[in-house]
Amino acid sequence: MLFSFWLRYWYIKALYQNNAQTIEELCTYEAFSDIEFNPAKSINCQARTCAILVSLIKQDKIEKALSSKENFIEIVYPKVLVQGKLF
């Protein structure tokens, strides 16, 4: 699972740094879909990666998220505390 985090990080970083026109176009969309994605055969989904990229831009967190792999994981995949059942 951690491997797919790094793939997304590197893909987003490369796309953000080198494709301003593509980024601008991606930001015009509200949702993404990948009809070819099969989780049994692949570990990454380009639609999800694009959605993460656009979300980071719209939240003004892209620079911090791409400043390090650790920041990317912390921002995109925060630890969610789940309360256990007492009884």
Backbone hydrogen bonds, N-H to C=O, Kabsch-Sander energy under -0.5 kcal/mol:
donor,donor_aa,acceptor,acceptor_aa,energy
4,S,1,M,-0.6
5,F,1,M,-1.2
6,W,2,L,-1.8
7,L,3,F,-2.1
8,R,4,S,-2.3
9,Y,5,F,-2.4
10,W,6,W,-2.7
11,Y,7,L,-2.5
12,I,8,R,-2.9
13,K,9,Y,-2.6
14,A,10,W,-2.3
15,L,11,Y,-2.6
16,Y,12,I,-2.9
17,Q,13,K,-2.1
18,N,14,A,-1.4
19,N,15,L,-1.5
23,I,19,N,-2.5
24,E,20,A,-2.4
25,E,21,Q,-2.0
26,L,22,T,-2.8
27,C,23,I,-2.0
28,T,25,E,-1.6
29,Y,26,L,-1.7
37,F,34,D,-1.2
41,K,38,N,-2.0
42,S,38,N,-1.6
49,T,45,C,-2.0
50,C,46,Q,-2.5
51,A,47,A,-2.2
52,I,48,R,-2.4
53,L,49,T,-2.3
54,V,50,C,-2.6
55,S,51,A,-2.3
56,L,52,I,-2.6
57,I,53,L,-2.0
58,K,54,V,-2.8
59,Q,55,S,-1.9
60,D,57,I,-1.5
61,K,56,L,-3.1
62,I,56,L,-0.9
65,A,61,K,-2.6
66,L,62,I,-2.2
67,S,63,E,-0.6
67,S,64,K,-0.9
68,S,65,A,-0.5
72,F,68,S,-2.1
73,I,69,K,-2.3
74,E,70,E,-2.4
75,I,71,N,-2.6
76,V,72,F,-3.0
77,Y,73,I,-2.1
81,L,79,K,-0.6
83,Q,81,L,-0.5
